[in-house]
Amino acid sequence: MFSLDVHITVFILSLIPSFEGRYALVFGIFSGLSPSVAMAVATAGILMLSIVLPQAFPRIDDLMVWMLKGGRRFRVRVASAYLNHVGRVRVRVKPYMDKYGIPGLILFVALPIPSSGVWTGALIAYLLGMGRYKSMMVLLTGGLLSNFITLVFTVLGFRLPV
């Protein structure tokens, strides 16, 4: 029987940006967890992120709107700069969403490479103005695919050339 500490560590690692479930899964397997248990624990982290992040990112806009009403010059300048920047980014990324759509975002989240994943996918979905439930499904699907890809390569003993 394995210590519960490894399970908790894998779960916590699966919540960290850029590390996420895919690398937490590898850590769990190399720490002695069975591949199925490591997959289950890492997937629990992906599930949590897929639910929480689409709820959290829009709260930033709420905070910025509140700051605009605050009347203090510094807060108003920060909030205005943020909202203007987000608006410009949304306009710039819209053509990519039109071209690649939801499957493109799922693939982006699923690629087990640095700077992709659930955190970045959630930010992109937020910037694109994608609805919360659609974001949740895209993130969960991409995160599960990423975990599965990583699991297959890890179990088969795939090694990157050094």
RABEL-V401699 format. One record per residue. N is the residue number from 1. PSI is psi in radians with two decimals (* if undefined). BURIAL is 1 if it has 24 or more other C-alpha atoms within 12 Angstrom, else 0. D_LAST is the distance of its C-alpha to the last C-alpha in Angstrom with 1 decimal. Layout:
N:PSI:BURIAL:D_LAST
N:PSI:BURIAL:D_LAST
This chain:
1:2.44:0:34.4
2:2.69:0:31.8
3:2.50:0:32.7
4:-0.37:0:33.5
5:-0.67:0:31.4
6:-0.70:1:28.1
7:-0.79:1:29.8
8:-0.71:1:30.9
9:-0.78:1:27.6
10:-0.76:1:25.9
11:-0.82:1:28.8
12:-0.74:1:28.7
13:-0.58:1:25.0
14:-0.21:1:25.6
15:-0.22:1:28.1
16:2.30:1:25.9
17:2.47:1:25.1
18:-0.43:1:21.5
19:-1.04:1:20.8
20:-2.88:1:23.4
21:-0.64:1:23.7
22:-0.74:1:20.3
23:-0.52:1:18.4
24:-0.65:1:21.6
25:-0.84:1:21.5
26:-0.78:1:18.1
27:-0.80:1:19.5
28:-0.77:1:22.7
29:-0.79:1:21.3
30:-0.27:0:19.2
31:-0.01:0:22.4
32:-0.03:0:24.4
33:2.61:1:26.0
34:2.66:0:26.5
35:-0.65:1:24.7
36:-0.67:0:28.1
37:-0.76:1:29.1
38:-0.71:1:25.8
39:-0.76:1:26.3
40:-0.77:1:29.9
41:-0.76:1:29.4
42:-0.62:1:26.6
43:-0.57:1:28.9
44:-0.69:1:31.8
45:-0.73:1:30.0
46:-0.73:1:29.4
47:-0.78:1:33.0
48:-0.84:1:34.2
49:-0.69:1:32.3
50:-0.45:1:33.5
51:-0.77:1:37.0
52:-0.79:1:37.0
53:-0.78:1:35.2
54:-0.34:1:37.5
55:-0.56:1:40.4
56:-0.78:0:39.1
57:-0.74:1:38.1
58:-0.36:1:41.6
59:-0.42:0:43.1
60:-0.74:0:41.7
61:-0.74:1:44.0
62:-0.75:0:46.8
63:-0.75:0:46.2
64:-0.69:1:46.2
65:-0.73:0:49.4
66:-0.73:0:51.0
67:-0.61:0:50.0
68:-0.61:0:51.7
69:-0.21:0:54.9
70:-0.44:0:54.7
71:-0.30:0:56.3
72:2.33:0:54.5
73:-0.78:0:53.3
74:-0.81:0:49.9
75:-0.71:0:49.1
76:-0.72:0:50.5
77:-0.76:0:48.4
78:-0.84:0:45.2
79:-0.74:1:46.1
80:-0.78:1:47.2
81:-0.77:0:44.1
82:-0.91:0:41.9
83:-0.66:1:44.0
84:-0.74:0:44.1
85:-0.81:0:40.4
86:-0.72:1:39.8
87:-0.75:0:42.4
88:-0.73:0:40.8
89:-0.74:0:37.3
90:-0.71:0:39.0
91:-0.70:0:40.6
92:-0.63:0:37.4
93:-0.23:0:35.3
94:-0.75:0:38.2
95:-0.61:0:37.6
96:-0.69:0:34.1
97:-0.69:0:35.5
98:-0.65:0:38.2
99:-0.82:0:35.8
100:-0.42:0:33.1
101:-2.83:0:35.2
102:-0.72:1:34.5
103:-0.62:0:32.0
104:-0.71:0:29.9
105:-0.68:1:29.9
106:-0.81:1:29.1
107:-0.72:1:26.1
108:-0.78:1:25.0
109:-0.64:1:25.4
110:-0.46:1:23.7
111:2.08:1:20.4
112:1.13:1:17.9
113:2.73:0:16.5
114:2.60:0:17.4
115:0.05:0:20.9
116:3.10:1:22.2
117:-2.99:1:24.0
118:-0.77:1:27.4
119:-0.89:1:28.1
120:-0.70:1:27.4
121:-0.68:1:29.0
122:-0.71:1:32.0
123:-0.76:1:32.4
124:-0.80:1:32.2
125:-0.70:1:34.8
126:-0.82:1:36.9
127:-0.53:1:36.8
128:-0.14:1:37.8
129:0.40:1:40.7
130:2.47:1:39.6
131:2.74:0:41.9
132:-0.79:1:40.8
133:-0.67:0:41.1
134:-0.72:1:39.3
135:-0.78:1:36.5
136:-0.78:1:36.4
137:-0.70:1:36.0
138:-0.80:1:33.3
139:-0.76:1:31.3
140:-0.79:1:31.8
141:-0.85:1:31.0
142:-0.73:1:27.8
143:-0.72:1:26.7
144:-0.73:1:27.5
145:-0.73:1:25.6
146:-0.80:1:22.5
147:-0.75:1:23.0
148:-0.80:1:23.6
149:-0.82:1:20.5
150:-0.73:1:18.3
151:-0.81:1:20.5
152:-0.85:0:20.1
153:-0.64:0:16.3
154:-0.80:1:16.3
155:-0.64:0:19.2
156:-0.11:0:17.8
157:0.45:0:14.6
158:2.31:0:12.3
159:2.42:0:8.6
160:2.48:0:6.2
161:2.42:0:3.8
162:*:0:0.0
